[in-house]
Amino acid sequence: RCVLAARSPVFSAELYGLMKEGDTAGVVRIEDMEAQVFKLLLRFVYTETLPEMEEEDVMCQHLLVAADRYNLQRLKLICEERLCRYIAVATVGNILALADQHHCDGLKKACFHFLGSQANLSAVIAADAFEHLSRSCPTLMKELVAVLSLPPYHA
């Protein structure tokens, strides 16, 4: 409990503060996160390391959301860095939306840089990868258009 509270202000509030769970056994229920993701989050809290992971891109997306939820900034930055390796035509829409929703400026900038290439942008448009993004994140699309319209694009 002490380690969790020391590393995360959210855990601190849940375990000791105003958000303290009413359970006398000190149990905090985590219901909206896969067990494997939470296990990796706990490993990071205790060791400051992340192992090599299968489906690293997917796990890093889930971990980034968890890191943002528990205000674990270093974990969030590590996930951003790892996700930059997976930016591609098929993934840039989802990664960009994730970066925007969780205030990951470095990851967002990397996505914009990827889309700054005419070939990449054309491929993404041809694959209809922006269809969902334009409906779910219209302000992000406006930002993308504004950034890409500045010649030459420099991320």
MIDOSE-1310 file (N, C-alpha, C; in nm, 2 decimals, decimal comma, always signed):
residues 155
rcvl	+0,08/-0,12/+0,00/+0,00/+0,00/+0,00/+0,09/+0,13/+0,00; +0,19/+0,13/+0,08/+0,28/+0,24/+0,09/+0,35/+0,27/-0,04; +0,40/+0,17/-0,11/+0,47/+0,19/-0,23/+0,37/+0,24/-0,34; +0,25/+0,18/-0,35/+0,16/+0,23/-0,45/+0,12/+0,38/-0,42
aars	+0,09/+0,41/-0,30/+0,06/+0,54/-0,26/+0,17/+0,64/-0,29; +0,29/+0,60/-0,26/+0,41/+0,69/-0,29/+0,43/+0,71/-0,44; +0,40/+0,62/-0,52/+0,43/+0,63/-0,66/+0,32/+0,69/-0,74; +0,20/+0,68/-0,69/+0,08/+0,73/-0,77/-0,01/+0,81/-0,68
pvfs	-0,04/+0,94/-0,71/-0,13/+1,02/-0,63/-0,27/+0,96/-0,64; -0,31/+0,89/-0,74/-0,44/+0,83/-0,75/-0,45/+0,72/-0,65; -0,35/+0,63/-0,65/-0,35/+0,52/-0,55/-0,35/+0,58/-0,41; -0,27/+0,68/-0,39/-0,27/+0,75/-0,26/-0,41/+0,79/-0,21
aely	-0,48/+0,85/-0,30/-0,62/+0,90/-0,27/-0,71/+0,78/-0,25; -0,69/+0,67/-0,33/-0,78/+0,56/-0,32/-0,75/+0,48/-0,19; -0,62/+0,48/-0,15/-0,59/+0,40/-0,03/-0,59/+0,47/+0,10; -0,56/+0,60/+0,09/-0,55/+0,68/+0,22/-0,64/+0,81/+0,22
glmk	-0,68/+0,86/+0,11/-0,74/+0,99/+0,10/-0,89/+0,99/+0,10; -0,94/+1,10/+0,04/-1,08/+1,12/+0,03/-1,15/+1,01/-0,06; -1,08/+0,95/-0,15/-1,14/+0,84/-0,24/-1,13/+0,71/-0,17; -1,08/+0,70/-0,05/-1,05/+0,57/+0,02/-1,17/+0,48/+0,01
egdt	-1,15/+0,36/-0,04/-1,25/+0,26/-0,05/-1,30/+0,22/+0,09; -1,43/+0,19/+0,11/-1,49/+0,16/+0,24/-1,46/+0,03/+0,29; -1,39/-0,06/+0,21/-1,36/-0,19/+0,25/-1,26/-0,19/+0,37; -1,29/-0,25/+0,47/-1,20/-0,25/+0,59/-1,07/-0,34/+0,57
agvv	-1,07/-0,42/+0,47/-0,96/-0,51/+0,44/-0,86/-0,43/+0,35; -0,89/-0,31/+0,31/-0,80/-0,23/+0,23/-0,79/-0,28/+0,09; -0,90/-0,33/+0,04/-0,90/-0,38/-0,10/-0,95/-0,27/-0,19; -0,88/-0,25/-0,30/-0,93/-0,16/-0,40/-0,96/-0,24/-0,53
ried	-1,08/-0,23/-0,57/-1,12/-0,31/-0,69/-1,09/-0,24/-0,82; -1,02/-0,31/-0,91/-0,99/-0,25/-1,04/-1,07/-0,34/-1,14; -1,18/-0,28/-1,19/-1,27/-0,36/-1,27/-1,26/-0,33/-1,42; -1,21/-0,22/-1,45/-1,21/-0,18/-1,60/-1,07/-0,19/-1,66
meaq	-0,99/-0,29/-1,62/-0,86/-0,31/-1,67/-0,83/-0,46/-1,68; -0,77/-0,50/-1,79/-0,73/-0,64/-1,80/-0,63/-0,67/-1,69; -0,63/-0,79/-1,64/-0,54/-0,84/-1,53/-0,40/-0,83/-1,58; -0,37/-0,87/-1,70/-0,23/-0,86/-1,75/-0,18/-0,72/-1,76
vfkl	-0,26/-0,62/-1,79/-0,22/-0,48/-1,80/-0,19/-0,43/-1,66; -0,28/-0,47/-1,56/-0,26/-0,42/-1,42/-0,13/-0,49/-1,37; -0,11/-0,61/-1,40/+0,01/-0,68/-1,35/+0,14/-0,61/-1,40; +0,14/-0,57/-1,53/+0,25/-0,49/-1,59/+0,27/-0,36/-1,52
llrf	+0,15/-0,29/-1,49/+0,16/-0,16/-1,42/+0,22/-0,18/-1,28; +0,18/-0,28/-1,21/+0,23/-0,31/-1,08/+0,38/-0,34/-1,09; +0,42/-0,42/-1,18/+0,56/-0,45/-1,20/+0,64/-0,32/-1,22; +0,59/-0,23/-1,30/+0,66/-0,10/-1,33/+0,66/-0,02/-1,20
vyte	+0,56/-0,01/-1,12/+0,55/+0,07/-1,00/+0,66/+0,02/-0,90; +0,68/-0,11/-0,90/+0,78/-0,17/-0,80/+0,92/-0,17/-0,86; +0,94/-0,19/-0,99/+1,07/-0,21/-1,04/+1,12/-0,10/-1,14; +1,03/-0,01/-1,18/+1,07/+0,09/-1,28/+1,11/+0,02/-1,42
tlpe	+1,07/-0,10/-1,44/+1,10/-0,16/-1,57/+0,98/-0,23/-1,63; +0,99/-0,24/-1,76/+0,88/-0,32/-1,84/+0,95/-0,43/-1,91; +0,90/-0,55/-1,91/+0,96/-0,65/-1,99/+0,93/-0,64/-2,13; +1,00/-0,72/-2,21/+0,96/-0,73/-2,35/+0,82/-0,80/-2,35
meee	+0,73/-0,75/-2,44/+0,60/-0,80/-2,44/+0,56/-0,86/-2,57; +0,47/-0,96/-2,57/+0,41/-1,00/-2,69/+0,30/-0,90/-2,72; +0,28/-0,88/-2,85/+0,18/-0,77/-2,89/+0,21/-0,64/-2,82; +0,33/-0,60/-2,83/+0,38/-0,48/-2,75/+0,30/-0,36/-2,79
dvmc	+0,26/-0,34/-2,91/+0,19/-0,22/-2,95/+0,05/-0,22/-2,88; -0,02/-0,33/-2,87/-0,15/-0,33/-2,81/-0,13/-0,31/-2,65; -0,04/-0,38/-2,60/-0,01/-0,37/-2,45/+0,03/-0,23/-2,41; +0,11/-0,17/-2,49/+0,15/-0,03/-2,46/+0,04/+0,07/-2,47
qhll	-0,06/+0,04/-2,56/-0,18/+0,13/-2,57/-0,26/+0,12/-2,44; -0,28/-0,01/-2,39/-0,35/-0,03/-2,27/-0,27/+0,03/-2,15; -0,14/+0,01/-2,15/-0,06/+0,06/-2,04/-0,06/+0,21/-2,04; -0,06/+0,27/-2,15/-0,06/+0,42/-2,16/-0,19/+0,47/-2,10
vaad	-0,30/+0,41/-2,13/-0,43/+0,45/-2,07/-0,42/+0,43/-1,91; -0,37/+0,32/-1,87/-0,36/+0,29/-1,73/-0,26/+0,39/-1,66; -0,15/+0,42/-1,72/-0,05/+0,52/-1,67/-0,12/+0,66/-1,66; -0,20/+0,69/-1,75/-0,26/+0,82/-1,75/-0,37/+0,82/-1,63
rynl	-0,44/+0,72/-1,62/-0,54/+0,70/-1,51/-0,48/+0,72/-1,37; -0,36/+0,65/-1,36/-0,30/+0,65/-1,22/-0,19/+0,76/-1,21; -0,18/+0,85/-1,31/-0,08/+0,96/-1,30/+0,06/+0,91/-1,29; +0,10/+0,81/-1,36/+0,23/+0,75/-1,37/+0,30/+0,81/-1,49
qrlk	+0,36/+0,93/-1,48/+0,41/+1,00/-1,59/+0,53/+0,93/-1,66; +0,62/+0,87/-1,59/+0,73/+0,80/-1,65/+0,69/+0,68/-1,73; +0,59/+0,60/-1,68/+0,54/+0,49/-1,75/+0,47/+0,54/-1,88; +0,40/+0,65/-1,87/+0,33/+0,71/-1,98/+0,43/+0,74/-2,09
lice	+0,54/+0,81/-2,05/+0,64/+0,84/-2,15/+0,71/+0,72/-2,22; +0,73/+0,62/-2,14/+0,79/+0,50/-2,19/+0,69/+0,43/-2,30; +0,56/+0,43/-2,26/+0,46/+0,38/-2,36/+0,46/+0,46/-2,48; +0,46/+0,59/-2,47/+0,46/+0,68/-2,59/+0,58/+0,65/-2,67
erlc	+0,70/+0,64/-2,61/+0,82/+0,61/-2,69/+0,81/+0,48/-2,76; +0,76/+0,38/-2,70/+0,75/+0,25/-2,76/+0,64/+0,25/-2,87; +0,53/+0,32/-2,85/+0,43/+0,33/-2,95/+0,48/+0,40/-3,08; +0,57/+0,49/-3,07/+0,62/+0,56/-3,18/+0,68/+0,46/-3,29
ryia	+0,73/+0,34/-3,24/+0,78/+0,24/-3,33/+0,67/+0,17/-3,41; +0,55/+0,18/-3,37/+0,44/+0,11/-3,44/+0,35/+0,20/-3,52; +0,39/+0,32/-3,54/+0,32/+0,41/-3,63/+0,33/+0,37/-3,77; +0,22/+0,33/-3,83/+0,22/+0,29/-3,97/+0,08/+0,33/-4,03
vatv	+0,06/+0,30/-4,16/-0,06/+0,34/-4,23/-0,18/+0,27/-4,15; -0,17/+0,15/-4,11/-0,28/+0,08/-4,05/-0,31/+0,12/-3,91; -0,21/+0,18/-3,84/-0,22/+0,21/-3,70/-0,23/+0,36/-3,66; -0,19/+0,44/-3,75/-0,17/+0,59/-3,72/-0,30/+0,65/-3,67
gnil	-0,41/+0,61/-3,72/-0,54/+0,67/-3,68/-0,57/+0,64/-3,53; -0,56/+0,51/-3,49/-0,58/+0,48/-3,35/-0,48/+0,54/-3,26; -0,35/+0,53/-3,30/-0,25/+0,59/-3,21/-0,26/+0,74/-3,20; -0,30/+0,81/-3,30/-0,32/+0,95/-3,30/-0,43/+0,99/-3,20
alad	-0,54/+0,91/-3,21/-0,66/+0,94/-3,13/-0,62/+0,91/-2,98; -0,55/+0,81/-2,95/-0,50/+0,77/-2,82/-0,41/+0,88/-2,77; -0,32/+0,93/-2,85/-0,23/+1,04/-2,81/-0,31/+1,16/-2,77; -0,41/+1,20/-2,85/-0,49/+1,32/-2,83/-0,57/+1,30/-2,70
qhhc	-0,63/+1,19/-2,68/-0,72/+1,17/-2,56/-0,64/+1,17/-2,43; -0,51/+1,13/-2,44/-0,44/+1,11/-2,31/-0,32/+1,21/-2,31; -0,33/+1,32/-2,39/-0,24/+1,43/-2,38/-0,09/+1,39/-2,40; -0,07/+1,31/-2,50/+0,07/+1,26/-2,53/+0,13/+1,34/-2,64
dglk	+0,19/+1,46/-2,61/+0,23/+1,55/-2,72/+0,34/+1,49/-2,81; +0,43/+1,41/-2,75/+0,54/+1,35/-2,83/+0,49/+1,25/-2,92; +0,39/+1,17/-2,88/+0,34/+1,07/-2,97/+0,25/+1,13/-3,08; +0,18/+1,23/-3,04/+0,10/+1,31/-3,14/+0,19/+1,37/-3,25
kacf	+0,30/+1,43/-3,20/+0,39/+1,49/-3,29/+0,45/+1,39/-3,39; +0,48/+1,27/-3,34/+0,54/+1,16/-3,42/+0,43/+1,12/-3,52; +0,30/+1,11/-3,49/+0,20/+1,08/-3,58/+0,19/+1,18/-3,69; +0,19/+1,31/-3,65/+0,18/+1,42/-3,74/+0,30/+1,41/-3,84
hflg	+0,42/+1,38/-3,79/+0,54/+1,37/-3,87/+0,52/+1,26/-3,97; +0,47/+1,15/-3,93/+0,44/+1,03/-4,02/+0,35/+1,08/-4,13; +0,25/+1,15/-4,09/+0,15/+1,20/-4,19/+0,19/+1,31/-4,28; +0,31/+1,37/-4,24/+0,37/+1,48/-4,32/+0,42/+1,43/-4,45
sqan	+0,44/+1,30/-4,46/+0,49/+1,24/-4,59/+0,36/+1,23/-4,68; +0,37/+1,28/-4,80/+0,26/+1,27/-4,89/+0,22/+1,13/-4,92; +0,32/+1,04/-4,93/+0,29/+0,90/-4,96/+0,21/+0,84/-4,84; +0,26/+0,86/-4,72/+0,19/+0,81/-4,60/+0,05/+0,86/-4,59
lsav	+0,03/+0,99/-4,61/-0,10/+1,06/-4,60/-0,19/+1,00/-4,70; -0,14/+0,99/-4,83/-0,23/+0,93/-4,93/-0,27/+0,79/-4,90; -0,18/+0,71/-4,85/-0,21/+0,57/-4,82/-0,31/+0,56/-4,70; -0,30/+0,65/-4,60/-0,40/+0,65/-4,49/-0,53/+0,69/-4,54
iaad	-0,54/+0,79/-4,63/-0,67/+0,84/-4,68/-0,73/+0,73/-4,77; -0,65/+0,67/-4,85/-0,70/+0,56/-4,94/-0,76/+0,44/-4,85; -0,70/+0,42/-4,74/-0,74/+0,31/-4,65/-0,86/+0,34/-4,56; -0,91/+0,46/-4,58/-1,03/+0,51/-4,50/-0,99/+0,51/-4,35
afeh	-0,87/+0,53/-4,31/-0,83/+0,52/-4,17/-0,88/+0,65/-4,10; -0,91/+0,75/-4,17/-0,95/+0,88/-4,10/-1,10/+0,89/-4,08; -1,17/+0,79/-4,13/-1,32/+0,79/-4,13/-1,37/+0,80/-3,98; -1,32/+0,71/-3,90/-1,36/+0,70/-3,76/-1,30/+0,82/-3,68
lsrs	-1,18/+0,86/-3,71/-1,11/+0,97/-3,65/-1,18/+1,10/-3,67; -1,23/+1,12/-3,79/-1,30/+1,25/-3,82/-1,43/+1,26/-3,75; -1,50/+1,15/-3,72/-1,62/+1,15/-3,65/-1,60/+1,16/-3,50; -1,50/+1,09/-3,45/-1,48/+1,08/-3,30/-1,39/+1,20/-3,25
cptl	-1,30/+1,25/-3,33/-1,21/+1,36/-3,29/-1,20/+1,47/-3,39; -1,31/+1,54/-3,41/-1,31/+1,65/-3,52/-1,21/+1,76/-3,49; -1,19/+1,79/-3,37/-1,09/+1,90/-3,34/-0,95/+1,85/-3,37; -0,92/+1,72/-3,35/-0,79/+1,67/-3,38/-0,77/+1,67/-3,53
mkel	-0,87/+1,65/-3,61/-0,86/+1,65/-3,76/-0,83/+1,80/-3,80; -0,90/+1,89/-3,74/-0,87/+2,03/-3,77/-0,73/+2,07/-3,74; -0,68/+2,02/-3,63/-0,54/+2,04/-3,59/-0,44/+1,98/-3,69; -0,47/+1,86/-3,73/-0,39/+1,79/-3,83/-0,39/+1,87/-3,96
vavl	-0,50/+1,91/-4,01/-0,51/+1,99/-4,14/-0,43/+2,12/-4,12; -0,44/+2,18/-4,01/-0,37/+2,31/-3,99/-0,22/+2,29/-3,99; -0,17/+2,18/-3,92/-0,03/+2,15/-3,91/+0,03/+2,11/-4,04; -0,05/+2,03/-4,11/+0,01/+1,98/-4,24/+0,00/+2,08/-4,35
slpp	-0,08/+2,19/-4,33/-0,09/+2,29/-4,43/+0,02/+2,39/-4,42; +0,10/+2,39/-4,32/+0,21/+2,48/-4,30/+0,33/+2,43/-4,38; +0,37/+2,49/-4,49/+0,49/+2,44/-4,56/+0,62/+2,49/-4,51; +0,72/+2,42/-4,51/+0,72/+2,27/-4,51/+0,69/+2,22/-4,37
yha	+0,63/+2,10/-4,37/+0,59/+2,05/-4,24/+0,72/+2,01/-4,16; +0,73/+2,06/-4,04/+0,84/+2,02/-3,95/+0,78/+1,98/-3,81; +0,79/+1,86/-3,77/+0,74/+1,81/-3,64/+0,84/+1,85/-3,53
